[in-house]
């Protein structure tokens, strides 16, 4: 998804959903439109659309209720955050090992 902001109409058409479904997800704060006081229309960032995509799959294909969707999305976010932290730790460790190897080779 190269596009950063999506209108409600674009979201409804692309994901083939009813506006009531999108509103319901908004009411439950599962997806949130971009907050820009100068805009008269609701726009959605690409990261919100990823949550919408996952919520749609969970609800339609796996029959998960909204509470379950919320829990799963939070767990998914936590896992992604932990993965980023782990990757950063591994990258730092690799840099430290490279420095140690360079020092040992010079000695």
C-alpha positions in Angstrom: 0.0 0.0 0.0 1.9 3.0 -1.3 -0.9 5.5 -0.5 -0.6 7.0 3.0 -4.1 8.4 3.6 -7.4 6.8 2.5 -10.9 8.2 2.4 -13.8 6.3 3.8 -15.1 5.6 0.3 -11.8 4.2 -0.8 -11.6 2.0 2.3 -15.2 0.7 1.8 -14.5 -0.1 -1.9 -11.1 -1.6 -1.4 -12.0 -3.9 1.5 -15.5 -4.5 0.3 -17.1 -3.7 3.6 -20.2 -1.8 4.7 -19.8 1.6 6.3 -21.6 0.3 9.4 -18.8 -2.3 9.9 -16.2 0.5 9.7 -18.2 2.7 12.1 -18.5 -0.2 14.5 -14.7 -0.7 14.5 -14.2 3.0 15.0 -16.7 3.1 17.9 -14.7 0.2 19.6 -11.5 2.1 18.8 -10.1 -0.8 16.9 -9.4 1.6 14.0 -9.2 5.3 14.3 -9.3 7.9 11.5 -6.6 10.5 11.2 -7.2 13.5 13.4 -6.8 16.6 11.3 -9.1 19.5 12.4 -8.8 21.1 9.0 -10.4 18.2 7.2 -14.1 17.7 6.8 -13.8 14.0 5.9 -12.4 11.0 7.8 -9.1 9.7 6.5 -7.4 6.6 7.5 -3.6 6.0 7.7 -2.2 2.8 6.1 -1.4 1.3 9.5 -5.0 1.6 10.5 -6.0 -0.2 7.4 -3.8 -3.1 8.3 -5.7 -3.4 11.6 -9.0 -3.2 9.6 -7.7 -6.0 7.3 -6.8 -8.2 10.2 -10.1 -7.4 12.0 -12.1 -8.3 8.9 -10.4 -11.7 8.5 -10.8 -12.5 12.2 -14.5 -11.6 12.3 -15.6 -12.9 8.9 -13.3 -16.0 8.4 -12.7 -17.0 12.0 -15.9 -15.8 13.7 -14.0 -13.9 16.4 -16.1 -11.3 18.2 -15.0 -7.6 18.7 -13.5 -8.2 22.1 -11.4 -11.0 20.7 -10.3 -8.9 17.8 -9.2 -6.2 20.2 -7.2 -8.7 22.3 -5.6 -10.3 19.2 -4.7 -7.0 17.7 -3.1 -5.9 21.0 -1.2 -9.1 21.3 -0.1 -8.8 17.6 1.2 -5.2 18.3 3.1 -6.4 21.4 4.7 -9.2 19.4 5.7 -6.8 16.6 7.2 -4.4 19.2 9.1 -7.3 20.9 10.4 -8.4 17.5 11.7 -4.9 16.8 13.4 -4.8 20.3 14.9 -8.3 19.7 16.2 -7.2 16.2 17.7 -4.1 17.8 19.4 -6.2 20.4 20.8 -8.6 17.8 22.0 -5.7 15.7 23.8 -4.2 18.7 25.3 -7.5 19.6 26.6 -8.0 16.0 28.2 -4.6 16.1 29.9 -5.3 19.4 31.2 -8.6 18.1 32.6 -6.9 15.0 34.4 -4.4 17.2 35.8 -7.1 19.4 36.9 -9.1 16.4 38.6 -6.1 14.8 40.4 -5.4 18.1 41.6 -9.0 18.4 42.8 -9.1 14.8 44.9 -5.9 15.4 46.5 -7.4 18.5 
